[in-house]
Amino acid sequence: MSGALGAGLATWPLLSHAANDESKPPLPNFIVYMSDDHGLLFSEPYGNNEIHTPNLAKLAAEGMTFTHAFNASPSCGPSRAAMLTGLWPARNGSMPNHLAPKPETTHLLDVLKELGYETVSIGKVSDPGFPNSFPWDTRLGNINGEQDMVLVAQYLAERKSTKPLCFFFGSHFPHVPWLANERYDPATLKLPPTLVDTPVMREYFARYYTSVSKTDALLGEYRALVQKYVPGDSLFLYTTDHGAQLPFGKWDVYDAGTRVPFIAAWPGKLKPGSVNDAMICLPDLLPTFIELAGGKVPDGLDGKSFAGLLRGTDNTHRDHVFNACWGDSDCNVYPSRSLRTRDWKYIRNLHPEFQHHNHISRFAGEEQGMVYWKTWLAAAETDPAAATIVKRYTIRPAEELYELNADPCEQNNLAADPKQADRLAAMRAGLTAWMKQQGDQETVFGHPLLIGQPVTLIRSPKKALKKTESDLTK
């Protein structure tokens, strides 16, 4: 498939005349702010009145809030690679976290260049483990978003190009390590039902809120710089790669890991304060940019342009989305897939005989997650409710089925309910067909921990990843 897409490149340069056609209006700028590990429900526009995110609230007031936006995978590298290629991980090759896309993968940034765009990445936009895998005209900075805002100001102030701009800025916040709590009272915060309520958990939950507020402050700085230095028509977008690094979030195909904030502002084009409940996903983003720029979206992508939603000519986009997680080093060897409609979620855990863990519960160097995880284990010794949550986190069934309107936190597994047998069979078949279409080999990356084995801690996830890549080449 990558070869077929590559063959299409021969026709794309013919589209570059769109940028030079003086009879057409100037092409819009595409400006993106991408945070890291920002769960959907942890911001004011999505109904959280406890968290302080005034710049996200301002952006939502000026534009359109999407309520049903999803990623392709709930881990950093695969999510970002799918966004930039328009291909799900099984097809672009970036499956476990920090594994680069296949070298022959065709990149949609090249299409935007042929349409006349200057493409810029500052900060953590692609995975920092493979920063040169994507053909940006300019790529600056590291994963520290606060420092990179200095680079944003410097770059924009010195920029000479008059081309339309496709500019991604990636903040590291609210990724771990979370900042010290500055303004939140841990005792009063409302914890999701998926978390064990301990004083230490509350302390770190407040730190996560502080880190979200930090990325919100950087968002305000970024918008101010763009408004100062980038002239012309601009579509501004805020999103993230996946949910919070909390149990049942990042690295999990529950909504807490796969459903992402997505807010767009486009003066004169989008109605201020509007809400859109159409289902979209991050691989749809660059196809959307290409269509809005007057180009032809290449055939064979998984991503589909939702330009019609932004133009107001469409009301719907997708009726279902898929998601897949391969894992992240030996800390997280638990491959899973999911099919989500508007109202239902089906999850297939490929190896229910594996224990489920991730960096929170197995990485010895995770000084934050491991601290509160130990309090979960202590609570589980005497509290049946805590014991239930810990068991559900570590031991999972082969299949899960959730009715999302009645059960938005995905607590009540209906896979064994005889009343849902037909639905289960239909969604099972739909996911199986998709996996076959994707060429999903169900590869296990890393070395799993089986149920019943003692939990050993991982000292060096990067070393474990190298083992994974070596195993893959055998």
Secondary structure, DSSP 8 states (H G I E B T S, - for coil): -HHHHHHGGGGGGGGGHHHH-TTS----EEEEEEESS--TTSSGGGT-SSS--HHHHHHHHHSEEEEEEE-SSSSHHHHHHHHHHSS-HHHHS--STT----TT---HHHHHHHTT-EEEEEESSS-TTSGGGS--SEEE--S-HHHHHHHHHHHHHH----S-EEEEEE--TTSSS-----S--GGG----TTS---HHHHHHHHHHHHHHHHHHHHHHHHHHHHHHH--S-EEEEEEESS--SSTTSTTS-SHHHHEEEEEEE-TTTS-TTEEEEEEEEGGGHHHHHHHHTT----TT-S----HHHHHTS-S--BSEEEEEE--BTTTB---EEEEEESSEEEEEES-TTB----HHHHBTT-TTHHHHHHHHHHHHTT-HHHHHHHHHHH---SEEEEETTT-TT--S--TT-GGGHHHHHHHHHHHHHHHHHHT------S---BTTS----BS-HHHHHHHHHHHHH-
